[in-house]
Every structure is written in C-alpha cells, then in structure tokens.
Amino acid sequence: MKKIILDYKKCARCGLCANVCPEVFGWDSKSSEPFLKNGSKKERGTASAETDEPCAEEAARLCPVAAIEIVNPKKK
C-alpha cells in the first residue's frame, strides 16, 4: 500500500482529485474542499490515507498546486 498525504495549506480546492480518483478522494460541498475517503481527519493542515488505487498517483501528478504526495512504503 502507498500512503497519500493531502496538504490543505497548498490545496487550491479545484476538485480535480475527486474527479480523477473518486475511489480515494471525496468532495465536501459545505466546506468546498476535498477529503480522503477512509483516511485520517484533517489535522495540522494535512490528512493521510493508504491505498493501492492507481488513480491516486494520477491525481497527485495532475494536481495543479502539488498538494497531494504519494509515499511508497520502504521495502524490507
């Protein structure tokens, strides 16, 4: 599994991540910001989750402000 980190301080709230990868990212219409499905709640400006969904990497690559980071686990 890969870890996804969503940095709300960088986020432009464009919704691209939720459109590209709805399996991992949701959209909160009240706050007009994305969230990670099955992830941690926003804390200190970031949230994180783990996934194997390939679209998460595509969302990170396409994010216009680089607010999504994918961290590969260290191999043993």
Buried (B, 14 or more C-beta within 10 A) or exposed (E): EBBBBBBBEBBEBEBBBBEBBBEBBBBEEEEEBBBBBEBEEBEEEBBBBBBEBEBBBEBBEEBEEEBBBBEEEEEE
